[in-house]
Amino acid sequence: MKLVNYGQYESYDLGDYTVESKTWIVNNDQEHEDVFMIHAPKWYRQWKHADDYKLGRAY
């Protein structure tokens, strides 16, 4: 990621990266916990981690 200046404001440019959102509907506390502890890490691990990515890992 790189910081880009657009006149009066600055923004981070993702370059070749894309952003995707994933949504789960949960019915109770256990399903809510499973989203973060089981499902999300498995979903994120389907892609190779980019070593040049500047922020923290998704999992």
N, C-alpha and C positions, 0 to 999 in steps of 0.2 A: 504494500500500500504506500501511496505517496500523498503528501499534502499538496493540494492545488489551490492557488489563489484565483478567485473569480471576482475581481474588483473589490467590492466591499465585504465579501465573506470568503471563508476558506472551507474546503471540503476534502475528504479523503477519496482518492481515485482508486478503485479496485483493480484497475488494469484488466487482466484476463480472467479475473475471478467473477463468479456469479453468486447471487444470493438466492436461496430457496427457503421457503417457510414450510413447516410441517405442523399440522394441528391434530390433536387427539381429543376426543370427547370422553370424559371420565364420569363414572357414576358413584364412586365412593373414594375414601381416603387411600385404600390400597391400590386402586387403579391409578390414582394420581401419582403415588410414589413410584409405581411401575413405569410410568412414562419416563421419568428422569433416571431411574436406576437400571432399567432393562431396555426399553424400546428406543429411546433417543440415542444412547451410545451405539447400539447395533446399527441404527439408521445412518449415523455419521460415519461409522467405520467402513461403509461401502465405498468411500472415496479415499484415495491416498492423500496423506497430509503433505501439503506443500511446504518445503523447508524454508522458502523465502517469505512465507506469510508472517507478518509482523505482530499480529495479536496472538492471544492465547489459543490453545487447541479447543475444539468444540467438545471434546470428551476427555 
